[in-house]
Amino acid sequence: MFSCEEVLATLGAYLDDEATADVRHQIEEHLTHCRTCEVMYDSAKKTLKIVTDSGVFEVPSALSESLVNKTMSRIRLGETDHSPD
């Protein structure tokens, strides 16, 4: 049976129906026994539905630039600083 880490690593492919039959079986088996992963799966599935049902939306360029800059800054910081936030 898959571990929680394996489920989380393959959850995207599972949700996109791109996982092999064996991987799908392993994930489904794990979800029947692990409430934490079941909640993660359910949350991810609901989030995808909300995002896809909402259609396309524009993010103001100032906001998107700010998000990209913050993300890149965190990535660069993570490369040199492995301490928790």
C-alpha positions, 0 to 999 in steps of 0.5 A, a space after each residue: 500500500 502507498 505511503 502518504 508521501 507517495 499518495 501526495 506525490 501522485 495525487 495530481 496525476 490521479 486527479 487528472 486521470 493520468 495515473 496508471 491503473 496500478 497507481 490508481 488502485 494503490 491510491 484508492 486503497 490508501 484513501 480508504 485507510 487514511 483520513 488525512 489523505 482522504 481530506 487532502 484528496 477531497 480538498 484538492 478535488 473541490 478546489 479544482 472544481 471551483 477553479 475550473 467552474 469559475 472560468 478565466 479571470 484576470 489578475 491585475 499586473 501589479 498583483 501578479 508581479 508582486 506574487 512572482 517577486 515574493 515567490 522567487 524571493 522565497 525560492 532563492 531564500 530556500 536555496 540558502 536558508 533551510 530554516 522553518 518560517 
